Amino acid sequence: SLLEIGKVYTDLADFSKALEYNEKSLNMFQEIKFERGVGICLNNIGTIYKNQSNYSKALEYYQNSLAIQQERTDTFEIMTCLNNIGAVYEHLSDYLKAKEYYEKGLKFAKEIKDADGIIRSLSGLGNILDTTGNKKEAAKYYIEALQLAKESGNLFIQSEVQHSLSEILETQGKYKEALGMFKTHILLRDSIFS
């Protein structure tokens, strides 16, 4: 479908093509009044803008998607939008708003037992705590996210979280543990991208 082609172009970082296919899908879904599809397209377009660092546009599309998904009471899509909005606020260094959205996303993710959503929320919360200097609390969120990522086989998150944990361990003077965690991060990262 056009939507899937748009997602492929997003993954390939060909944002003009990704936008083109998502806008075509959006127009089609609007014509047939398929609200779920409209919401998903708006969310996808928000992601394209986020990937281009156009955070105001990303927020606009994510908020519009969220409104539609809340009206539809689609818990999975609501969780996705909340986590995406949290990520934008994290990029904007608005940590209070980012925390608020990640916590809301976590609530919905736990409600539907969505492992990836829980992991994403926990990682986001860990990032915020880490960035704002609360390393000990950040480590708790990262460890929980890492455990779930291992259980679900999510190598990308495992790699990212291990990297973050290695940095925290280093600041705590736990150099041997930090090095082990960093080596695991490198191995996972290299296995993903090779």
VOBA-1610 file (N, C-alpha, C; in pm, whole numbers, padded with zeros to 5 digits, always signed):
BEGIN
Ser+00083-00119+00000Ser+00000+00000+00000Ser+00088+00125+00000Leu+00027+00236-00029Leu+00100+00364-00031Leu+00162+00393+00105Leu+00088+00360+00210Leu+00135+00383+00346Leu+00265+00307+00374Glu+00269+00182+00334Glu+00388+00099+00355Glu+00507+00150+00273Ile+00479+00195+00150Ile+00586+00251+00067Ile+00642+00376+00134Gly+00553+00458+00190Gly+00596+00577+00263Gly+00684+00543+00381Lys+00649+00436+00452Lys+00729+00392+00567Lys+00868+00348+00522Val+00876+00276+00411Val+01005+00232+00359Val+01092+00353+00327Tyr+01031+00454+00261Tyr+01108+00575+00228Tyr+01153+00649+00355Thr+01070+00645+00459Thr+01110+00706+00586Thr+01232+00632+00642Asp+01225+00500+00641Asp+01337+00419+00691Asp+01465+00443+00611Leu+01449+00474+00482Leu+01564+00501+00395Leu+01610+00647+00403Ala+01539+00726+00484Ala+01568+00869+00502Ala+01548+00949+00373Asp+01461+00900+00285Asp+01422+00976+00166Asp+01291+01046+00202Phe+01305+01158+00273Phe+01189+01219+00336Phe+01093+01284+00237Ser+01143+01333+00123Ser+01050+01392+00027Ser+00958+01285-00031Lys+01014+01168-00063Lys+00931+01057-00114Lys+00839+01004-00003Ala+00892+00994+00118Ala+00811+00947+00230Ala+00691+01038+00251Leu+00716+01169+00246Leu+00608+01266+00263Leu+00506+01254+00150Glu+00555+01238+00029Glu+00468+01224-00088Glu+00371+01106-00071Tyr+00424+00990-00034Tyr+00340+00871-00021Tyr+00246+00879+00100Asn+00293+00938+00209Asn+00205+00953+00325Asn+00095+01054+00298Glu+00126+01161+00225Glu+00021+01258+00192Glu-00081+01199+00096Lys-00037+01116+00002Lys-00132+01047-00087Lys-00223+00955-00005Ser-00165+00881+00087Ser-00243+00793+00174Ser-00341+00874+00258Leu-00292+00985+00313Leu-00376+01071+00396Leu-00497+01120+00316Asn-00474+01169+00195Asn-00584+01217+00110Asn-00685+01106+00082Met-00633+00987+00053Met-00720+00874+00024Met-00805+00838+00146Phe-00741+00831+00263Phe-00814+00796+00386Phe-00916+00904+00422Gln-00881+01030+00398Gln-00976+01139+00426Gln-01098+01128+00334Glu-01074+01095+00207Glu-01184+01081+00111Glu-01283+00973+00153Ile-01231+00860+00202Ile-01320+00749+00239Ile-01359+00753+00387Lys-01314+00861+00456Lys-01347+00882+00598Lys-01302+00765+00687Phe-01181+00717+00660Phe-01122+00610+00740Phe-01031+00675+00845Glu-01090+00704+00961Glu-01022+00784+01063Glu-00894+00717+01118Arg-00896+00587+01134Arg-00775+00520+01182Arg-00658+00545+01087Gly-00685+00532+00958Gly-00581+00557+00857Gly-00535+00702+00857Val-00630+00794+00874Val-00595+00937+00881Val-00500+00960+00998Gly-00535+00904+01113Gly-00451+00921+01232Gly-00312+00864+01214Ile-00305+00746+01154Ile-00174+00682+01131Ile-00091+00766+01034Cys-00152+00815+00928Cys-00078+00899+00832Cys-00027+01026+00899Leu-00111+01090+00979Leu-00067+01211+01049Leu+00053+01180+01140Asn+00046+01067+01208Asn+00157+01026+01294Asn+00284+01001+01212Asn+00268+00932+01099Asn+00384+00906+01012Asn+00445+01036+00958Ile+00361+01129+00922Ile+00412+01258+00873Ile+00483+01332+00986Gly+00429+01322+01106Gly+00497+01380+01222Gly+00637+01323+01238Thr+00650+01191+01218Thr+00780+01126+01230Thr+00877+01175+01122Ile+00826+01196+01003Ile+00911+01248+00895Ile+00966+01385+00936Tyr+00878+01472+00987Tyr+00923+01605+01030Tyr+01019+01595+01149Lys+00992+01503+01241Lys+01084+01486+01356Lys+01221+01444+01306Asn+01225+01351+01212Asn+01353+01304+01158Asn+01429+01414+01085Gln+01356+01516+01041Gln+01419+01631+00974Gln+01447+01745+01073Ser+01425+01719+01201Ser+01443+01817+01309Ser+01348+01936+01297Asn+01234+01919+01230Asn+01131+02021+01223Asn+01030+01989+01333Tyr+01068+02024+01455Tyr+00992+01978+01571Tyr+00856+02044+01585Ser+00842+02169+01542Ser+00710+02233+01553Ser+00610+02165+01459Lys+00654+02131+01338Lys+00566+02059+01245Lys+00537+01918+01297Ala+00639+01852+01351Ala+00620+01718+01406Ala+00514+01721+01516Leu+00525+01817+01607Leu+00426+01827+01716Leu+00286+01851+01662Glu+00275+01936+01562Glu+00145+01965+01502Glu+00080+01837+01450Tyr+00155+01757+01376Tyr+00100+01634+01319Tyr+00073+01529+01427Tyr+00166+01516+01523Tyr+00144+01420+01631Tyr+00020+01457+01714Gln+00004+01587+01743Gln-00113+01630+01823Gln-00243+01603+01747Asn-00243+01630+01616Asn-00363+01602+01536Asn-00393+01452+01532Ser-00289+01371+01520Ser-00308+01227+01522Ser-00362+01182+01656Leu-00303+01236+01763Leu-00347+01199+01898Leu-00496+01231+01918Ala-00539+01347+01872Ala-00680+01385+01887Ala-00772+01284+01819Ile-00734+01242+01699Ile-00815+01144+01626Ile-00816+01010+01699Gln-00698+00965+01743Gln-00689+00834+01808Gln-00760+00834+01943Gln-00757+00948+02013Gln-00831+00956+02140Gln-00981+00949+02114Glu-01026+01015+02010Glu-01168+01010+01974Glu-01209+00867+01940Arg-01119+00795+01875Arg-01145+00655+01837Arg-01120+00559+01954Thr-01061+00607+02060Thr-01019+00527+02176Thr-00930+00408+02136Asp-00836+00435+02047Asp-00741+00333+02002Asp-00616+00340+02090Thr-00613+00254+02191Thr-00509+00260+02294Thr-00369+00247+02236Phe-00350+00157+02141Phe-00216+00139+02083Phe-00170+00266+02012Glu-00256+00323+01930Glu-00219+00444+01855Glu-00203+00564+01948Ile-00284+00571+02055Ile-00268+00678+02154Ile-00130+00667+02218Met-00093+00546+02260Met+00038+00522+02321Met+00150+00565+02225Thr+00137+00528+02098Thr+00238+00562+01999Thr+00253+00713+01987Cys+00141+00783+01978Cys+00145+00930+01967Cys+00207+00993+02092Leu+00168+00946+02208Leu+00221+01002+02333Leu+00373+00986+02341Asn+00421+00868+02307Asn+00566+00846+02309Asn+00637+00933+02205Asn+00576+00948+02087Asn+00636+01033+01984Asn+00641+01179+02029Ile+00535+01225+02092Ile+00533+01363+02143Ile+00638+01378+02252Gly+00649+01278+02339Gly+00753+01282+02442Gly+00892+01294+02382Ala+00916+01221+02272Ala+01047+01225+02206Ala+01075+01364+02148Val+00973+01428+02094Val+00992+01563+02039Val+01028+01660+02152Tyr+00953+01654+02262Tyr+00984+01743+02374Tyr+01123+01713+02432Glu+01163+01587+02428Glu+01298+01553+02472Glu+01401+01621+02381His+01380+01617+02250His+01470+01684+02155His+01472+01835+02178Leu+01359+01891+02220Leu+01350+02035+02245Leu+01401+02073+02385Ser+01448+01973+02460Ser+01498+01993+02598Ser+01389+02044+02692Asp+01264+02015+02662Asp+01153+02047+02752Asp+01124+01918+02829Tyr+01206+01895+02930Tyr+01206+01765+02998Tyr+01079+01741+03080Leu+01019+01847+03133Leu+00895+01827+03209Leu+00783+01776+03118Lys+00769+01837+03001Lys+00665+01792+02907Lys+00700+01653+02853Ala+00827+01630+02823Ala+00868+01499+02773Ala+00833+01391+02876Lys+00865+01418+03001Lys+00837+01322+03109Lys+00687+01296+03118Glu+00608+01403+03110Glu+00463+01390+03117Glu+00410+01297+03007Tyr+00457+01318+02885Tyr+00408+01236+02773Tyr+00460+01093+02779Tyr+00587+01075+02817Tyr+00639+00939+02831Tyr+00564+00863+02941Glu+00533+00931+03050Glu+00459+00863+03158Glu+00319+00824+03113Lys+00253+00913+03038Lys+00121+00878+02984Lys+00133+00762+02886Gly+00235+00766+02801Gly+00258+00657+02706Gly+00281+00525+02778Leu+00358+00531+02887Leu+00387+00410+02965Leu+00259+00352+03024Lys+00171+00438+03073Lys+00043+00392+03129Lys-00036+00313+03024Phe-00048+00370+02904Phe-00122+00302+02796Phe-00050+00175+02751Ala+00082+00180+02743Ala+00159+00062+02700Ala+00140-00054+02798Lys+00142-00022+02927Lys+00122-00127+03028Lys-00021-00181+03022Glu-00116-00091+02996Glu-00256-00131+02988Glu-00277-00238+02880Ile-00210-00222+02767Ile-00228-00318+02657Ile-00112-00419+02649Lys-00022-00411+02746Lys+00092-00504+02753Lys+00175-00503+02624Asp+00203-00381+02573Asp+00282-00365+02452Asp+00429-00348+02493Ala+00508-00453+02474Ala+00648-00452+02519Ala+00728-00339+02456Asp+00715-00319+02325Asp+00792-00213+02260Asp+00753-00075+02312Gly+00625-00055+02335Gly+00579+00073+02390Gly+00631+00097+02530Ile+00629-00008+02613Ile+00682+00002+02749Ile+00831+00035+02744Ile+00904-00037+02660Ile+01048-00016+02646Ile+01077+00127+02601Arg+01002+00174+02502Arg+01024+00309+02450Arg+00998+00414+02557Ser+00890+00397+02635Ser+00858+00491+02742Ser+00966+00489+02850Leu+01005+00369+02892Leu+01108+00357+02996Leu+01241+00417+02950Ser+01278+00392+02826Ser+01403+00448+02772Ser+01396+00600+02768Gly+01283+00652+02725Gly+01266+00797+02721Gly+01276+00859+02860Leu+01210+00796+02957Leu+01218+00845+03095Leu+01361+00835+03147Gly+01429+00727+03114Gly+01569+00713+03152Gly+01655+00822+03092Asn+01631+00852+02964Asn+01708+00958+02897Asn+01690+01092+02967Ile+01566+01122+03003Ile+01537+01251+03069Ile+01608+01259+03204Leu+01596+01153+03282Leu+01661+01152+03413Leu+01813+01159+03400Asp+01866+01088+03302Asp+02010+01089+03276Asp+02056+01230+03237Thr+01985+01292+03145Thr+02022+01425+03096Thr+02012+01531+03206Thr+01915+01515+03294Thr+01896+01614+03401Thr+01979+01582+03526Gly+02067+01481+03516Gly+02163+01455+03624Gly+02120+01353+03727Asn+02004+01293+03711Asn+01959+01192+03808Asn+01998+01054+03758Lys+02128+01027+03762Lys+02184+00905+03703Lys+02132+00778+03770Lys+02118+00782+03902Lys+02074+00663+03976Lys+01933+00621+03934Glu+01841+00718+03926Glu+01704+00688+03883Glu+01702+00647+03736Ala+01784+00715+03655Ala+01791+00682+03512Ala+01829+00536+03494Ala+01929+00492+03572Ala+01976+00354+03562Ala+01864+00255+03589Lys+01776+00286+03683Lys+01662+00197+03714Lys+01572+00180+03591Tyr+01541+00292+03526Tyr+01457+00284+03406Tyr+01528+00210+03294Tyr+01658+00239+03277Tyr+01734+00172+03172Tyr+01742+00021+03197Ile+01765-00018+03320Ile+01776-00161+03352Ile+01644-00233+03322Glu+01533-00170+03360Glu+01402-00230+03330Glu+01379-00239+03180Ala+01415-00131+03107Ala+01400-00131+02961Ala+01490-00238+02898Leu+01612-00251+02949Leu+01706-00350+02896Leu+01652-00491+02915Gln+01599-00519+03033Gln+01545-00653+03059Gln+01431-00685+02963Leu+01340-00591+02944Leu+01229-00613+02851Leu+01277-00624+02707Ala+01378-00545+02671Ala+01433-00552+02535Ala+01497-00687+02510Lys+01563-00742+02612Lys+01623-00877+02598Lys+01513-00981+02581Glu+01407-00968+02661Glu+01296-01064+02653Glu+01226-01059+02517Ser+01216-00939+02461Ser+01144-00925+02333Ser+01238-00938+02213Gly+01369-00945+02237Gly+01465-00960+02128Gly+01493-00831+02053Asn+01465-00717+02115Asn+01486-00587+02051Asn+01633-00546+02065Leu+01712-00582+01964Leu+01857-00558+01969Leu+01893-00411+01965Phe+01817-00332+01891Phe+01848-00190+01881Phe+01838-00123+02018Ile+01728-00146+02087Ile+01711-00086+02221Ile+01814-00143+02317Gln+01841-00273+02308Gln+01945-00331+02395Gln+02076-00256+02378Ser+02113-00232+02253Ser+02238-00163+02224Ser+02237-00021+02281Glu+02131+00053+02253Glu+02122+00192+02299Glu+02124+00201+02452Val+02047+00116+02517Val+02038+00120+02663Val+02171+00078+02725Gln+02237-00021+02667Gln+02367-00063+02720Gln+02468+00051+02709His+02460+00126+02601His+02549+00242+02584His+02523+00345+02694Ser+02395+00375+02718Ser+02359+00472+02822Ser+02402+00423+02960Leu+02380+00295+02987Leu+02421+00240+03116Leu+02573+00242+03133Ser+02647+00217+03024Ser+02793+00220+03034Ser+02842+00359+03073Glu+02776+00462+03021Glu+02814+00599+03056Glu+02784+00630+03202Ile+02670+00582+03252Ile+02635+00602+03392Ile+02736+00530+03482Leu+02767+00405+03449Leu+02863+00329+03528Leu+02999+00398+03529Glu+03038+00455+03418Glu+03166+00526+03411Glu+03167+00646+03506Thr+03057+00722+03509Thr+03051+00838+03599Thr+03052+00796+03746Gln+03012+00672+03773Gln+03013+00620+03909Gln+03147+00555+03945Gly+03242+00559+03851Gly+03374+00501+03877Gly+03377+00349+03864Lys+03274+00291+03808Lys+03267+00145+03789Lys+03316+00113+03648Tyr+03447+00132+03630Tyr+03505+00128+03496Tyr+03499-00010+03430Lys+03522-00114+03509Lys+03520-00249+03452Lys+03380-00284+03401Glu+03279-00256+03484Glu+03140-00282+03442Glu+03103-00195+03322Ala+03148-00069+03325Ala+03118+00024+03215Ala+03178-00028+03084Leu+03302-00076+03090Leu+03368-00127+02971Leu+03295-00249+02917Gly+03255-00340+03005Gly+03181-00459+02963Gly+03050-00423+02896Met+02979-00327+02955Met+02852-00281+02900Met+02875-00214+02765Phe+02982-00135+02754Phe+03010-00065+02628Phe+03048-00165+02518Lys+03126-00267+02553Lys+03163-00369+02454Lys+03038-00442+02402Thr+02945-00471+02493Thr+02821-00537+02451Thr+02742-00445+02358His+02739-00318+02392His+02672-00218+02305His+02733-00222+02165Ile+02864-00222+02155Ile+02932-00222+02025Ile+02901-00350+01947Leu+02905-00463+02015Leu+02874-00590+01948Leu+02732-00591+01893Leu+02638-00546+01974Leu+02498-00541+01929Leu+02481-00442+01815Arg+02540-00325+01831Arg+02529-00223+01726Arg+02585-00274+01593Asp+02701-00337+01601Asp+02764-00388+01479Asp+02684-00502+01416Ser+02620-00584+01501Ser+02539-00695+01446Ser+02413-00642+01378Ile+02363-00528+01424Ile+02242-00468+01365Ile+02275-00406+01230Phe+02386-00334+01224Phe+02418-00254+01106Phe+02515-00318+01010Ser+02539-00449+01026Ser+02627-00515+00929Ser+02557-00627+00857
//
